[in-house]
Amino acid sequence: MFSPTPRFAPLPGYASPGPGSVTLPAGYRAAGVHAGIKRSRRDLGILVSDVAVVSAVFFTSNSAAAAPVLVTRDTCDCTALQAVVVNSGIANACTGRQGHVDALRMRALAAAELGLPLEKVAVSSTGVMGDPLPMDIIEKGIHRVAGKLAADGGEHFAAAIRTTDRTEKRVGLTVETSGGEIHIGFASKGAGMVSPNMATTLSFVTTDAAVPAVAWHEMMAHALAESFNRITVDGQESTNDMVLGFANGASGVPLDDDGLERVHEALCAGLLAMALGVVADGEGATKTVRLRVSGAHDSREAERVARAIANSPLVKAAVFGHDANWGRIVQAAGMWLSHDDPRPLACDVAYDDLELVHGGDPLPLDVAATERLERVMTAPELDLQVELRRGSAATLVYFSDLTYDYVRLNAGRRT
């Protein structure tokens, strides 16, 4: 089970992690099987609510969006989806007219097995781009996976959506409210081709809380903005991104305003944990970096500088090498600031609680501080802070390092 409480995503005190995944909340069934798309791992899954739900779904903004994204976005009832069918191994992206036909067929097969209207079933795919789906294998697989749907099938579903992920990303949360316990389940995938909007991720959220449709959409949108839209591995936005949340109210727990706020806060913490799991599991990654850029003129400037630093191959390679090379950070920030303002950059740079640059001037380190910096740079999680001294705007971005294994993986085989 992926831990939901890394350093950068602590849970609120009234939420506790537990075993399971998207089927921890009441009223959901799921399954994942090895259909034969991939050599040996599970590669086909279904998640369904047994009762009507409110749903919120968000898609990649890439104009080369894959066929399953287009089918779900354009032909489904995205506020009342009740199920999703997912395959991994082949993305059904950049597959032309036949890819669209195959996505429609995949949805129709799942809807027939579940006894649901077509518009209630989302379809999602992830994997190699440009290859056609093996529909003979998928047709048989959908029949098999539908027959295995179970209230404890969330773990198999989480396994079935993986591609180059080294580990499954799943967790179930129990949230205490004044009316009783509710549950939220998460299953996500993502490792490479990761950058906003939504990174390369398929992420599925379930809850048995009774949340009004408008409130659920607002909760999901806010949680997404603070999690998957805050991360990058390699600066590449996928064609297949989808984040889908279901709320079915099956717990029967009445929620007052405080209860709804607890659901919202637990949802934010859980999605951030999933997003950080994607960064930590980035292809070849060994480190997760939280970057805070503050003192920007406005939010646009803060965002541009943060992305420039987080996506810089030079910065990312230095982090991999345990090198506190603040010159690369200042260079990346200055490169983008020069587009808007010719003033010289005189910033502060700190790694965790160690300030290395103040007002543009490097600071000397004594022996103790040097030893402390070495420990900071070798830790798996690194806090990087850049103060621009130009205003009051700030932003956060989370990114991974750039390693030899990233190049080997992406040069050695198609992903």
Backbone torsions as a table, in degrees:
resi	resn	phi	psi	omega
1	MET	NA	134.3	176.5
2	PHE	-71.6	130.8	-179.8
3	SER	-70.3	130.4	179.7
4	PRO	-89.0	7.1	-173.9
5	THR	-127.2	55.1	171.9
6	PRO	-68.2	174.9	-176.8
7	ARG	-55.2	-36.4	-172.5
8	PHE	-95.2	0.4	-178.5
9	ALA	-141.4	64.6	178.7
10	PRO	-68.7	148.1	176.6
11	LEU	-82.3	149.9	170.3
12	PRO	-64.8	155.7	-173.3
13	GLY	-61.8	-24.2	-178.0
14	TYR	-90.8	4.6	179.1
15	ALA	-116.8	135.5	-179.2
16	SER	-131.9	140.6	179.2
17	PRO	-79.8	154.8	177.1
18	GLY	-150.0	174.1	178.4
19	PRO	-66.3	158.6	177.2
20	GLY	109.3	-163.3	-174.1
21	SER	-159.7	-129.1	-176.0
22	VAL	-71.4	-9.4	177.0
23	THR	-101.9	7.4	172.8
24	LEU	-63.7	-44.7	175.7
25	PRO	-63.3	150.8	-179.0
26	ALA	-67.8	145.8	171.1
27	GLY	91.1	8.1	-179.5
28	TYR	-118.1	145.2	170.8
29	ARG	-128.4	151.4	179.6
30	ALA	-153.5	166.6	175.7
31	ALA	-162.5	159.1	174.0
32	GLY	-146.4	135.7	-177.1
33	VAL	-132.7	165.1	168.8
34	HIS	-92.8	103.8	-178.2
35	ALA	-86.0	-26.1	-179.1
36	GLY	118.3	6.0	174.8
37	ILE	-67.9	-42.9	175.2
38	LYS	-103.3	167.5	-173.8
39	ARG	-63.4	-45.7	-172.5
40	SER	-141.5	-27.9	-175.3
41	ARG	-79.3	159.1	172.9
42	ARG	-57.5	140.7	-173.3
43	ASP	-144.5	8.5	-179.5
44	LEU	-148.4	128.3	-177.3
45	GLY	-141.3	157.5	174.2
46	ILE	-134.4	139.2	172.7
47	LEU	-126.5	131.8	-177.7
48	VAL	-143.8	144.2	169.4
49	SER	-95.8	135.8	-178.7
50	ASP	-81.5	-6.9	175.7
51	VAL	-128.6	164.0	-178.4
52	ALA	-61.2	148.1	-175.8
53	VAL	-132.8	165.7	159.8
54	VAL	-102.8	143.9	-176.0
55	SER	-133.4	156.4	173.9
56	ALA	-138.0	129.9	-175.9
57	VAL	-135.3	140.8	-176.2
58	PHE	-131.4	142.5	-171.6
59	PHE	-125.5	163.4	171.7
60	THR	-55.9	149.9	173.1
61	SER	-98.5	6.0	178.7
62	ASN	-63.2	129.6	-178.0
63	SER	-71.9	-9.5	173.8
64	ALA	-99.4	36.7	-177.4
65	ALA	-54.1	140.8	-176.7
66	ALA	-71.9	162.5	-177.1
67	ALA	-56.0	-45.1	-179.8
68	PRO	-63.6	-32.4	175.4
69	VAL	-63.9	-46.2	-178.3
70	LEU	-64.9	-41.8	-179.7
71	VAL	-62.7	-47.7	-178.7
72	THR	-67.4	-47.3	-176.3
73	ARG	-63.9	-39.7	-169.1
74	ASP	-97.8	-19.4	-172.9
75	THR	-128.0	1.3	178.9
76	CYS	-104.8	161.7	172.3
77	ASP	-87.2	89.9	-169.0
78	CYS	-71.8	-8.9	175.7
79	THR	-94.6	-7.0	-177.1
80	ALA	-142.9	34.8	175.0
81	LEU	-64.0	145.6	-177.6
82	GLN	-121.9	-11.6	-178.1
83	ALA	-156.4	163.0	173.6
84	VAL	-143.2	139.7	172.8
85	VAL	-113.6	132.5	-172.1
86	VAL	-132.5	136.9	168.1
87	ASN	-121.7	150.9	172.8
88	SER	-120.1	164.2	-179.1
89	GLY	105.2	-40.1	177.5
90	ILE	-135.6	127.9	-171.8
91	ALA	-82.1	-15.7	-171.1
92	ASN	50.6	44.9	178.5
93	ALA	-117.6	142.8	-177.9
94	CYS	58.9	42.3	-176.4
95	THR	-116.3	9.0	172.1
96	GLY	65.8	-154.1	-175.1
97	ARG	-63.1	-38.7	-178.9
98	GLN	-65.4	-35.9	177.3
99	GLY	-60.5	-39.5	178.4
100	HIS	-65.4	-43.1	177.3
101	VAL	-60.1	-42.1	-178.3
102	ASP	-67.0	-38.0	177.7
103	ALA	-64.8	-41.9	176.0
104	LEU	-61.7	-40.9	179.5
105	ARG	-65.6	-41.9	179.1
106	MET	-60.2	-44.3	177.7
107	ARG	-64.3	-42.5	-178.4
108	ALA	-63.4	-40.2	179.0
109	LEU	-62.6	-44.3	-179.8
110	ALA	-67.1	-42.6	-179.6
111	ALA	-61.6	-40.2	179.1
112	ALA	-64.6	-42.5	179.4
113	GLU	-64.4	-34.5	-176.2
114	LEU	-90.8	-11.6	-177.5
115	GLY	69.4	35.1	-178.1
116	LEU	-116.0	153.5	173.1
117	PRO	-63.6	150.9	-178.6
118	LEU	-55.1	-40.5	-174.2
119	GLU	-71.9	-6.6	178.4
120	LYS	-94.8	-1.7	-174.4
121	VAL	-118.4	119.5	174.7
122	ALA	-86.0	155.2	176.3
123	VAL	-128.7	140.7	-174.7
124	SER	-147.2	145.0	-179.1
125	SER	-141.5	154.4	177.3
126	THR	-153.7	146.0	179.9
127	GLY	142.9	-146.5	-177.4
128	VAL	-69.3	135.2	178.9
129	MET	-87.8	149.9	173.2
130	GLY	91.3	-14.3	179.8
131	ASP	-93.2	144.5	176.4
132	PRO	-75.5	151.5	175.4
133	LEU	-70.5	139.8	174.0
134	PRO	-81.1	85.4	-168.8
135	MET	-66.4	-25.2	175.7
136	ASP	-64.9	-41.2	177.7
137	ILE	-68.5	-43.1	-177.6
138	ILE	-66.8	-38.9	179.4
139	GLU	-60.4	-46.0	178.1
140	LYS	-67.3	-37.9	-178.1
141	GLY	-66.2	-39.4	179.3
142	ILE	-63.3	-39.6	176.6
143	HIS	-62.3	-41.5	180.0
144	ARG	-66.8	-46.9	-175.6
145	VAL	-68.8	-34.7	177.3
146	ALA	-63.0	-33.3	179.5
147	GLY	-74.4	-12.6	-178.5
148	LYS	-106.5	4.7	-178.9
149	LEU	-57.0	132.1	-176.2
150	ALA	-151.2	159.0	-179.5
151	ALA	-71.8	-10.1	175.0
152	ASP	-115.9	24.3	-175.3
153	GLY	-91.9	7.6	-176.2
154	GLY	-63.4	-35.5	-179.0
155	GLU	-66.3	-40.6	178.5
156	HIS	-68.1	-35.2	176.0
157	PHE	-62.9	-45.5	179.7
158	ALA	-60.8	-36.4	178.0
159	ALA	-68.9	-32.8	-174.1
160	ALA	-74.0	-18.0	-176.8
161	ILE	-94.9	0.5	-178.3
162	ARG	-73.4	150.5	169.2
163	THR	-122.8	-98.7	178.1
164	THR	-86.7	7.0	177.0
165	ASP	-57.4	134.5	175.7
166	ARG	-78.7	-20.9	-177.3
167	THR	-148.0	157.5	174.6
168	GLU	-73.5	148.5	177.6
169	LYS	-118.5	101.8	-176.0
170	ARG	-154.9	152.5	174.3
171	VAL	-167.2	155.0	171.7
172	GLY	-120.6	138.1	179.8
173	LEU	-117.0	138.3	169.9
174	THR	-104.7	127.5	-175.1
175	VAL	-118.6	123.6	178.6
176	GLU	-84.0	128.6	173.4
177	THR	-128.6	169.6	-179.4
178	SER	-63.9	-25.2	179.7
179	GLY	-89.3	-12.0	-177.7
180	GLY	137.9	-173.7	-177.8
181	GLU	-85.2	138.1	167.0
182	ILE	-123.4	166.8	-176.4
183	HIS	-130.3	148.7	174.6
184	ILE	-131.1	131.5	179.3
185	GLY	-117.1	147.3	-177.5
186	PHE	-133.9	140.2	168.4
187	ALA	-143.6	126.5	-177.2
188	SER	-136.9	159.9	170.6
189	LYS	-138.5	155.9	176.7
190	GLY	156.4	138.2	178.6
191	ALA	-152.0	-40.3	-179.1
192	GLY	-131.2	170.1	-173.3
193	MET	53.3	55.2	-171.5
194	VAL	-117.9	114.2	172.3
195	SER	-166.5	150.9	177.3
196	PRO	-56.3	152.7	4.8
197	ASN	-85.0	131.4	175.0
198	MET	70.0	13.8	176.1
199	ALA	55.2	-173.4	170.1
200	THR	-92.4	93.1	-177.6
201	THR	-142.9	145.3	157.6
202	LEU	-110.2	125.5	-178.6
203	SER	-136.8	130.6	-176.3
204	PHE	-125.9	132.6	-176.7
205	VAL	-125.4	136.9	175.5
206	THR	-129.2	146.3	170.2
207	THR	-146.4	148.1	174.4
208	ASP	-96.9	11.9	174.2
209	ALA	-74.8	147.4	176.0
210	ALA	-91.4	101.7	-177.1
211	VAL	-119.6	128.2	176.7
212	PRO	-57.3	150.5	-173.2
213	ALA	-57.8	-46.4	-178.0
214	VAL	-64.9	-43.7	179.9
215	ALA	-63.7	-39.2	-179.9
216	TRP	-64.3	-43.9	178.1
217	HIS	-62.1	-42.3	179.3
218	GLU	-65.2	-41.2	177.2
219	MET	-60.9	-48.0	-178.6
220	MET	-63.9	-42.3	-178.9
221	ALA	-63.1	-42.5	-179.5
222	HIS	-68.2	-44.3	179.5
223	ALA	-62.4	-38.3	178.4
224	LEU	-66.4	-41.2	-179.7
225	ALA	-62.1	-31.0	-177.5
226	GLU	-95.5	3.8	-176.1
227	SER	-131.5	-86.9	-175.0
228	PHE	-66.2	-23.6	175.8
229	ASN	-88.7	10.4	177.9
230	ARG	-114.0	8.3	-172.7
231	ILE	-120.9	158.4	172.2
232	THR	-154.6	141.3	171.5
233	VAL	-109.6	-49.7	-175.8
234	ASP	-136.6	9.9	175.5
235	GLY	76.0	13.2	-176.7
236	GLN	-111.9	126.5	-179.9
237	GLU	-92.5	129.0	-175.5
238	SER	-73.5	164.6	175.1
239	THR	-90.1	-9.5	-168.1
240	ASN	-119.3	4.4	-174.1
241	ASP	-55.0	136.0	175.7
242	MET	-153.6	129.7	171.5
243	VAL	-121.5	122.1	-172.7
244	LEU	-129.1	125.0	179.3
245	GLY	-119.9	134.4	177.9
246	PHE	-113.5	138.8	171.6
247	ALA	-132.3	113.3	-172.3
248	ASN	-109.3	-7.0	177.1
249	GLY	67.7	13.0	-173.7
250	ALA	-69.5	-13.1	177.7
251	SER	-68.0	-26.8	-176.2
252	GLY	73.2	8.3	-177.5
253	VAL	-84.0	123.4	176.5
254	PRO	-73.4	137.2	-177.6
255	LEU	-117.7	121.9	171.4
256	ASP	-86.6	-172.5	-177.5
257	ASP	-60.1	-39.5	178.6
258	ASP	-65.1	-39.8	178.5
259	GLY	-64.0	-41.9	177.6
260	LEU	-63.5	-37.8	178.8
261	GLU	-66.5	-36.0	176.9
262	ARG	-65.9	-40.0	175.3
263	VAL	-59.8	-45.0	-179.2
264	HIS	-60.6	-48.4	-177.4
265	GLU	-65.7	-40.5	178.0
266	ALA	-66.9	-37.7	176.1
267	LEU	-60.9	-45.0	179.4
268	CYS	-61.8	-45.2	-179.6
269	ALA	-64.7	-41.6	-179.5
270	GLY	-66.7	-43.6	179.2
271	LEU	-68.1	-34.9	176.0
272	LEU	-65.5	-40.0	176.5
273	ALA	-61.3	-40.8	177.6
274	MET	-64.4	-43.7	-179.4
275	ALA	-63.3	-42.0	177.9
276	LEU	-67.8	-29.5	173.5
277	GLY	-63.3	-36.9	176.3
278	VAL	-64.2	-43.9	179.8
279	VAL	-64.0	-48.0	-178.9
280	ALA	-62.3	-29.2	-179.4
281	ASP	-98.7	13.0	177.2
282	GLY	-53.6	148.9	-174.1
283	GLU	-54.8	113.0	-179.9
284	GLY	79.5	-1.7	-171.1
285	ALA	-67.3	146.0	174.0
286	THR	-122.3	-10.1	-176.0
287	LYS	-140.4	149.6	169.8
288	THR	-114.8	127.5	-178.8
289	VAL	-115.6	128.6	169.7
290	ARG	-98.3	119.3	-178.7
291	LEU	-108.8	121.9	172.6
292	ARG	-111.4	119.9	173.6
293	VAL	-105.7	121.6	-178.9
294	SER	-127.6	172.9	178.4
295	GLY	70.6	23.2	178.8
296	ALA	-83.5	159.1	179.7
297	HIS	-63.4	-42.6	177.5
298	ASP	-152.9	177.3	-175.4
299	SER	-64.6	-35.1	179.0
300	ARG	-62.9	-43.2	-179.9
301	GLU	-65.8	-42.7	178.8
302	ALA	-59.4	-43.3	-178.8
303	GLU	-65.5	-44.2	-178.1
304	ARG	-63.8	-41.9	-179.9
305	VAL	-67.3	-43.3	-179.7
306	ALA	-61.3	-42.6	179.8
307	ARG	-67.6	-37.4	179.4
308	ALA	-61.9	-41.7	179.2
309	ILE	-71.0	-48.2	-174.0
310	ALA	-66.3	-29.1	-178.8
311	ASN	-98.9	3.7	-179.6
312	SER	-72.7	119.7	176.3
313	PRO	-59.4	-32.2	179.6
314	LEU	-67.6	-44.5	178.0
315	VAL	-64.5	-46.2	-176.6
316	LYS	-64.8	-38.2	177.8
317	ALA	-68.1	-37.3	177.4
318	ALA	-63.7	-40.9	177.7
319	VAL	-61.4	-41.9	177.1
320	PHE	-60.9	-37.5	-179.2
321	GLY	-85.2	8.4	179.4
322	HIS	61.1	31.0	-176.5
323	ASP	-105.6	114.8	178.8
324	ALA	-78.3	62.4	-173.1
325	ASN	-84.6	81.6	-176.1
326	TRP	-67.8	-20.3	177.2
327	GLY	-60.1	-37.0	178.2
328	ARG	-67.2	-33.6	178.6
329	ILE	-67.8	-47.3	179.1
330	VAL	-63.2	-39.6	178.3
331	GLN	-59.8	-47.1	-177.9
332	ALA	-64.5	-41.4	178.3
333	ALA	-65.0	-46.6	-178.1
334	GLY	-64.5	-32.7	179.5
335	MET	-58.7	-40.7	-178.3
336	TRP	-84.9	-34.3	179.4
337	LEU	-64.2	-29.3	-178.4
338	SER	-63.3	-20.1	178.7
339	HIS	-69.5	-27.9	-172.1
340	ASP	-112.8	-26.5	-170.4
341	ASP	-152.9	121.4	-176.7
342	PRO	-79.8	-2.5	-178.5
343	ARG	-60.6	141.7	176.3
344	PRO	-60.5	143.2	-180.0
345	LEU	-87.0	124.2	177.6
346	ALA	-128.8	80.6	-170.0
347	CYS	-103.6	173.6	171.1
348	ASP	-109.3	142.4	176.5
349	VAL	-132.5	130.6	179.0
350	ALA	-137.7	140.7	171.1
351	TYR	-105.9	117.5	-170.6
352	ASP	52.1	-123.1	-177.5
353	ASP	-99.3	13.4	-178.8
354	LEU	-103.4	111.0	177.4
355	GLU	-83.9	125.3	-179.4
356	LEU	-104.3	-24.8	-179.5
357	VAL	-135.0	134.7	178.2
358	HIS	-133.6	117.1	-179.5
359	GLY	61.0	28.8	-179.2
360	GLY	89.5	-8.1	-178.7
361	ASP	-98.8	128.7	175.6
362	PRO	-66.4	143.8	-179.6
363	LEU	-105.2	135.6	177.4
364	PRO	-70.3	147.3	178.1
365	LEU	-116.1	132.0	174.6
366	ASP	-80.5	-178.2	-175.9
367	VAL	-60.9	-44.4	-178.7
368	ALA	-63.1	-43.3	180.0
369	ALA	-67.2	-36.9	178.0
370	THR	-64.0	-43.4	178.1
371	GLU	-65.6	-39.1	177.1
372	ARG	-63.2	-41.2	179.4
373	LEU	-63.6	-39.0	177.6
374	GLU	-60.9	-40.9	178.7
375	ARG	-66.8	-41.5	179.0
376	VAL	-60.3	-44.4	-174.9
377	MET	-72.4	-20.8	179.6
378	THR	-94.8	-5.8	179.0
379	ALA	-71.8	153.1	-178.8
380	PRO	-71.4	-19.2	177.8
381	GLU	-125.2	133.4	-173.2
382	LEU	-129.2	133.3	177.6
383	ASP	-103.3	115.8	-177.9
384	LEU	-114.3	129.5	-176.8
385	GLN	-127.0	129.5	179.3
386	VAL	-126.9	118.4	177.8
387	GLU	-106.5	117.4	-173.2
388	LEU	-85.0	-19.9	179.6
389	ARG	60.3	41.4	-178.4
390	ARG	-126.2	-8.7	-176.7
391	GLY	175.2	-152.7	-175.1
392	SER	-121.1	1.1	-177.6
393	ALA	-79.6	148.8	-178.0
394	ALA	-147.1	161.2	175.8
395	THR	-155.4	164.3	176.6
396	LEU	-121.2	140.7	171.9
397	VAL	-139.7	144.0	176.6
398	TYR	-114.9	133.3	-178.1
399	PHE	-143.7	166.0	179.3
400	SER	-108.3	168.6	175.5
401	ASP	-81.8	173.0	179.5
402	LEU	-115.1	119.8	-171.2
403	THR	-121.6	169.5	174.7
404	TYR	-57.1	-37.9	-174.9
405	ASP	-67.6	-27.8	176.1
406	TYR	-62.3	-45.0	-179.7
407	VAL	-67.1	-44.2	-179.9
408	ARG	-59.1	-44.8	-177.4
409	LEU	-63.8	-45.2	-174.2
410	ASN	-85.1	-18.1	174.8
411	ALA	-92.7	-24.2	-173.1
412	GLY	-87.2	-21.8	178.6
413	ARG	-157.3	158.7	179.1
414	ARG	-75.9	135.8	178.1
415	THR	-132.5	NA	NA
